[in-house]
């Protein structure tokens, strides 16, 4: 029991240190920028006394350590500052943009797991055959293609040439602001409102970005599943099961796969976190009003508070997912306990 | 001659250390040669390097010279890949763009690999508090998705090739450190290291001569596989306007400036996209093959 408590304390300490590091890194990012944040806020032509006043208001005349403590204090109060561009507090901006990214990433991970895991198992069972080779090439290609190129080509083929997919954006203009905001996930919100037209519209807009993101993560999931599965298939219990004359399907799915499933939890968590990254580029191409677009637009305008806020949020999600994966792993795998 | 040297390389009883080492390398090469995908990758990479180095000889036009009367032209005998939005020859720009990409990739690897190796070896060899501090720092950098951290860094520095290299390097070293640490931990307590220590060799020498070389094979695999992700990150930064700046013929930046023509002159942004894809796929093919050959766990 005390061993468990020790492990927990160690875990918490390491999480705390990682979070602290995150705060330092984001603080430094926000401070070393070449453009004076005060000038970015008031404009180049503002009179000197306005500049000085705003500098004082923003606390930028204080020593760096003082500024850092202030930054930490603000963070602890859930205050990420104001965006110069949107004039809103960064937290409320993020609350508006994040669900769009979440919707995209969640749909993508589900699709990627549904396709990637069976492909990985299949590829391991047929190791060395042309099936394995084909899957390998498809996956390596998924690793190698830049998301934005794929996104542009998809728009070209399915939207412009074939006309089967809707254009960029999250919904058609007629559905804009028609669905009452509950969760921020348009598909869920339109279902809650019982508005089927809006639901199908939101779903149709998701198909392209989700498929692209899913392909990107599927590549990783498949390769990891294959590697784990190859290990599992070498296990003595699998040989025993085979020797008993169990049908191959049962051996694979009931004996080998459950052990792989535990390891896959970690892979899925990490992939999900990686999707946030892929979403940045995908959102730019599809004009998807999510966190990635918020981040890039703020970057272009040297609006640092949103950049720091979004980076911090993604870092937090990363740490949380890692922690979750670790906890699930401990829970599911009796050997780790 | 070949038979003799092959015999010398493949002998079961090497008479010197270097003969044994070369024999191992030769066997690895033989194994790699039988891997079709890896060889395809290698050929593409060599072609890519040669084309980039010989760009001034092979280019048909100056990559910067504009010809506004002839913008967005279709591929033709005069312009093999057509022209871009300012009438610049795409084929020549792709060649010169290869230099930018190649330069960035090499710069990142040169910065990152020794750093990651050093940090990982030191952490793994000394253990204890040194290990804990170094690994905590590594974890912080691992706690960000690469592209997002790189974006934030570039924004904080100044968009451009140098900042992009620095930003990618800053986000790329942690996995190398992790890998080198894991490898070091497995050999740290082995007998030959203990023997080294007994002869009075200083820690620095042990790490440099006896620990680090053992980490190299898995590091090479990792670097090769990482090359593709460095290429893609560099291109993504360029695409988002945070990497190489126009008029530089960097592939990602070329797509960014021409992406609005995707519906009418689709080949203009697509050709640099294919270049990125090919380069990155080649490194993935080679890295995948190298892993099968060099990674002891896979054997």
Contacts between the chains, C-beta under 8 A, distances in Angstrom:
chain1	res1	chain2	res2	distance
A	14	B	136	7.1
A	14	B	139	7.2
A	17	B	136	5.2
A	17	B	139	7.8
A	17	B	140	7.9
A	18	B	136	7.1
A	18	B	139	5.2
A	18	B	140	5.6
A	18	B	143	5.5
A	21	B	136	7.1
A	21	B	137	7.0
A	21	B	139	7.5
A	21	B	140	3.1
A	21	B	143	7.4
A	22	B	140	6.3
A	22	B	143	6.0
A	22	B	144	7.8
A	25	B	140	6.5
A	25	B	141	7.9
A	25	B	144	7.7
A	25	B	149	7.8
A	26	B	152	7.6
A	28	B	156	7.6
A	29	B	152	4.7
A	29	B	153	6.7
A	29	B	155	7.6
A	29	B	156	4.7
A	30	B	156	7.6
A	32	B	156	4.9
A	32	B	157	7.5
A	33	B	155	6.6
A	33	B	156	4.7
A	34	B	156	7.9
A	34	B	157	7.1
A	34	B	158	5.2
A	133	B	37	7.9
A	136	B	37	7.4
A	136	B	288	7.3
A	137	B	37	7.1
A	140	B	37	7.8
A	140	B	281	6.4
A	140	B	284	4.5
A	140	B	285	6.3
A	140	B	288	6.3
A	141	B	277	7.9
A	141	B	281	6.2
A	143	B	228	6.4
A	143	B	229	7.7
A	143	B	280	7.7
A	143	B	284	5.4
A	144	B	228	5.4
A	144	B	232	7.5
A	144	B	277	5.8
A	144	B	280	4.0
A	144	B	281	3.8
A	144	B	283	7.9
A	144	B	284	5.1
A	145	B	277	5.1
A	145	B	280	7.6
A	145	B	281	7.8
A	146	B	232	5.1
A	146	B	235	5.4
A	146	B	236	6.4
A	146	B	239	7.4
A	146	B	252	7.4
A	146	B	273	6.7
A	146	B	276	5.2
A	146	B	277	7.0
A	146	B	280	7.5
A	147	B	236	7.6
A	148	B	236	6.8
A	148	B	239	5.1
A	148	B	252	8.0
A	148	B	255	6.7
A	148	B	259	7.9
A	149	B	255	6.8
A	149	B	269	8.0
A	149	B	270	7.6
A	149	B	273	3.4
A	149	B	274	8.0
A	149	B	276	6.6
A	149	B	277	6.6
A	152	B	255	7.4
A	152	B	259	6.0
A	152	B	262	5.0
A	152	B	269	6.1
A	152	B	270	7.6
A	152	B	273	7.1
A	153	B	270	6.8
A	153	B	273	7.4
A	155	B	262	6.6
A	155	B	263	7.9
A	156	B	262	5.2
A	156	B	263	6.4
A	156	B	266	5.4
A	156	B	270	8.0
A	160	B	262	7.7
A	160	B	263	4.5
A	273	B	145	6.6
A	274	B	145	6.2
A	276	B	145	5.9
A	276	B	148	7.4
A	277	B	145	3.6
A	277	B	146	6.7
A	277	B	147	4.8
A	277	B	148	5.8
A	280	B	147	6.1
A	280	B	148	6.4
A	280	B	151	7.3
A	280	B	240	7.7
A	281	B	147	7.4
A	281	B	236	5.4
A	281	B	239	6.9
A	281	B	240	7.0
A	284	B	239	7.8
A	284	B	240	6.5
A	285	B	259	7.6
A	295	B	148	7.1
A	295	B	151	6.9
A	296	B	151	7.4
A	296	B	240	5.5
A	299	B	151	6.2
A	299	B	152	7.9
A	299	B	155	4.7
A	299	B	240	7.6
A	299	B	242	6.6
A	300	B	241	6.4
A	302	B	155	7.2
A	304	B	155	7.5
A	304	B	156	8.0
A	307	B	151	7.9
A	307	B	152	5.7
A	307	B	155	5.9
A	308	B	152	7.5
A	310	B	148	7.7
A	311	B	144	7.0
A	311	B	148	5.8
A	311	B	149	7.0
A	311	B	152	4.8
A	314	B	144	6.8
A	314	B	145	6.1
A	314	B	148	5.3
A	315	B	143	5.2
A	315	B	144	5.2
A	318	B	143	5.0
A	318	B	144	6.6
A	318	B	145	6.8
A	319	B	143	5.3
A	322	B	143	7.6
